[in-house]
Amino acid sequence: MGSQMGSAGLMLVNTLVNVYLFVLMLRFLLQFSRADYYNPVSQAVIKATRPVVAPLQRIFRPRGRFDPATLVAGLLLKGITIFLLLKFAGITMPPLQGVLVAALAGVLSAILDIYFFALIIMIILSWVAPQANHPGAILVHQLVEPIMAPVRKVIPPLGMIDLSPIVVFIAISLFDSLIVGALARAAGLPGMLVGF
């Protein structure tokens, strides 16, 4: 009974860390896509992540659209969490490289999940509220536009039908299974520690 409760506690901690990692990577992608900084959703994400990112921004200064401090914060958070969860679970520690590779896989997994969910939200909004001006809807469009625009250049919309989200979904799925999956296997750690 005690080991089951301990296992459930470790899973809960892992899930909470993954949710915060999701928010951190959302901050990274919002800056990368040059989304509206003053949007209420953007401000909430920035406030939620400021305690972790601000100290690192003194060392890793933002460079235009690229914010290395947020990426480093995500990698550190995921790596430290993996290390602590393995220690508390009593599992033999893998080499440091394995933990770093697993942390990288976790960060990439969070980024792909953000794009996946943002695309689903964008598609649903295009059906039910195509002219939505809610701050969340605007932010979703600003977030996915940098990955949708290059695809739309190759595959333009066919009248009212836009096939570019399908291509992006396929690309996300391939990247997740090939790159993130390969990194997770190379780390040699349980898959639940890497992603959601």
C-alpha positions as CSV (number, residue, x, y, z in Angstrom):
1,M,0.0,0.0,0.0
2,G,2.8,2.4,0.9
3,S,4.7,1.8,-2.3
4,Q,1.6,2.4,-4.3
5,M,1.0,5.7,-2.6
6,G,4.6,6.6,-3.1
7,S,4.4,5.7,-6.7
8,A,1.2,7.8,-7.1
9,G,2.9,10.7,-5.4
10,L,5.9,10.5,-7.8
11,M,3.5,10.4,-10.8
12,L,1.7,13.4,-9.4
13,V,4.9,15.3,-9.0
14,N,6.0,14.3,-12.5
15,T,2.6,15.5,-13.9
16,L,2.8,18.8,-12.2
17,V,6.4,19.4,-13.4
18,N,5.3,18.5,-17.0
19,V,2.4,21.0,-16.8
20,Y,4.8,23.7,-15.6
21,L,7.3,22.7,-18.4
22,F,4.4,23.1,-20.8
23,V,3.8,26.7,-19.6
24,L,7.6,27.4,-19.8
25,M,7.7,26.2,-23.4
26,L,4.6,28.1,-24.2
27,R,6.5,31.2,-23.0
28,F,9.4,30.3,-25.3
29,L,7.1,29.7,-28.3
30,L,5.1,32.9,-27.7
31,Q,8.3,35.0,-27.9
32,F,9.6,33.0,-30.8
33,S,6.3,33.6,-32.8
34,R,6.3,37.3,-31.7
35,A,2.9,36.9,-30.2
36,D,1.3,40.0,-28.6
37,Y,3.2,40.6,-25.4
38,Y,0.4,42.6,-23.8
39,N,-2.2,39.9,-24.5
40,P,-3.7,38.8,-21.1
41,V,-2.9,35.2,-21.7
42,S,0.7,36.1,-22.6
43,Q,1.0,38.2,-19.4
44,A,-0.3,35.3,-17.3
45,V,2.3,32.9,-18.9
46,I,5.1,35.5,-18.3
47,K,4.0,36.0,-14.6
48,A,3.8,32.3,-14.0
49,T,7.3,31.6,-15.4
50,R,9.1,34.7,-14.3
51,P,10.4,33.3,-11.0
52,V,12.3,30.5,-12.9
53,V,13.3,32.4,-16.0
54,A,14.3,35.8,-14.7
55,P,17.4,34.7,-12.8
56,L,18.6,32.8,-15.9
57,Q,18.0,35.8,-18.1
58,R,20.9,37.6,-16.3
59,I,23.2,34.9,-17.7
60,F,21.4,33.9,-21.0
61,R,20.2,37.1,-22.6
62,P,17.3,37.0,-25.1
63,R,18.4,37.3,-28.7
64,G,15.6,38.7,-30.7
65,R,12.9,36.0,-31.0
66,F,15.1,33.4,-29.3
67,D,15.1,33.2,-25.5
68,P,17.8,30.7,-24.4
69,A,17.0,31.3,-20.7
70,T,13.5,29.8,-21.0
71,L,15.0,26.7,-22.8
72,V,17.7,26.3,-20.2
73,A,15.1,26.7,-17.4
74,G,13.0,23.9,-19.1
75,L,16.0,21.6,-19.5
76,L,17.1,22.2,-15.9
77,L,13.6,21.7,-14.5
78,K,13.1,18.5,-16.4
79,G,16.6,17.1,-15.7
80,I,16.4,17.8,-12.0
81,T,13.0,16.3,-11.8
82,I,14.1,13.1,-13.5
83,F,17.1,12.9,-11.2
84,L,15.0,13.4,-8.1
85,L,12.2,11.0,-9.2
86,L,14.7,8.3,-9.9
87,K,16.4,8.8,-6.6
88,F,13.1,8.7,-4.6
89,A,11.9,5.6,-6.6
90,G,15.2,3.8,-5.7
91,I,16.1,3.2,-9.3
92,T,19.8,3.1,-10.3
93,M,20.9,6.4,-11.7
94,P,21.7,6.4,-15.4
95,P,24.7,8.4,-16.6
96,L,24.4,12.2,-16.6
97,Q,24.2,12.1,-20.4
98,G,21.1,9.9,-20.1
99,V,19.3,12.4,-17.8
100,L,20.3,15.3,-20.2
101,V,19.0,13.5,-23.2
102,A,15.8,12.6,-21.4
103,A,15.4,16.3,-20.4
104,L,15.9,17.4,-24.0
105,A,13.3,14.8,-25.2
106,G,10.9,16.1,-22.5
107,V,11.3,19.7,-23.7
108,L,10.8,18.8,-27.3
109,S,7.8,16.7,-26.4
110,A,6.3,19.7,-24.6
111,I,6.9,22.0,-27.6
112,L,5.3,19.5,-30.0
113,D,2.3,19.1,-27.6
114,I,1.8,22.8,-27.5
115,Y,1.7,23.0,-31.3
116,F,-0.6,20.0,-31.5
117,F,-3.2,21.4,-29.1
118,A,-2.9,24.9,-30.6
119,L,-3.6,23.5,-34.0
120,I,-6.7,21.6,-32.7
121,I,-7.9,24.8,-31.1
122,M,-7.3,26.7,-34.3
123,I,-9.2,24.2,-36.4
124,I,-12.2,24.2,-34.0
125,L,-12.2,28.0,-33.9
126,S,-12.2,28.2,-37.7
127,W,-15.4,26.1,-37.6
128,V,-17.3,27.7,-34.8
129,A,-16.0,31.2,-34.6
130,P,-13.9,32.1,-37.6
131,Q,-13.8,35.8,-36.7
132,A,-13.2,35.4,-33.0
133,N,-11.4,38.3,-31.4
134,H,-11.0,36.7,-27.9
135,P,-7.4,37.2,-26.6
136,G,-6.9,33.5,-26.4
137,A,-8.1,32.9,-30.0
138,I,-5.8,35.7,-31.3
139,L,-2.9,34.2,-29.4
140,V,-3.5,30.7,-30.8
141,H,-3.4,32.2,-34.3
142,Q,-0.2,34.1,-33.6
143,L,1.4,31.0,-32.1
144,V,0.7,28.6,-35.0
145,E,1.2,31.1,-37.9
146,P,5.0,30.7,-38.0
147,I,4.7,27.0,-38.6
148,M,1.6,27.3,-40.9
149,A,2.9,30.0,-43.2
150,P,5.7,28.0,-44.9
151,V,3.3,25.1,-45.4
152,R,0.7,27.4,-46.9
153,K,3.2,28.6,-49.4
154,V,3.7,25.1,-50.7
155,I,0.1,23.9,-50.3
156,P,-2.2,26.9,-50.7
157,P,-5.8,26.7,-49.5
158,L,-8.2,25.1,-51.9
159,G,-11.1,27.6,-51.7
160,M,-12.6,27.2,-48.2
161,I,-10.4,24.1,-47.4
162,D,-7.0,24.6,-45.9
163,L,-5.0,21.3,-46.0
164,S,-1.9,22.8,-44.3
165,P,-2.9,21.7,-40.8
166,I,-3.0,18.1,-41.9
167,V,0.6,18.4,-43.2
168,V,1.7,20.0,-40.0
169,F,0.0,17.3,-37.9
170,I,1.8,14.7,-39.9
171,A,5.1,16.5,-39.4
172,I,4.5,16.8,-35.7
173,S,3.7,13.1,-35.5
174,L,6.8,12.1,-37.5
175,F,9.1,14.4,-35.4
176,D,7.6,13.1,-32.2
177,S,8.0,9.4,-33.1
178,L,11.4,9.7,-34.9
179,I,13.3,12.4,-33.0
180,V,11.7,12.5,-29.6
181,G,11.2,8.8,-29.5
182,A,14.8,8.1,-30.5
183,L,16.0,10.5,-27.8
184,A,13.8,8.9,-25.1
185,R,15.1,5.4,-26.1
186,A,18.7,6.7,-26.1
187,A,18.3,8.0,-22.6
188,G,17.3,4.5,-21.4
189,L,14.7,5.8,-19.0
190,P,11.0,5.0,-18.5
191,G,8.9,6.9,-21.1
192,M,6.7,8.4,-18.4
193,L,9.6,10.4,-17.1
194,V,10.2,12.0,-20.5
195,G,6.8,13.3,-21.6
196,F,3.2,13.5,-20.6
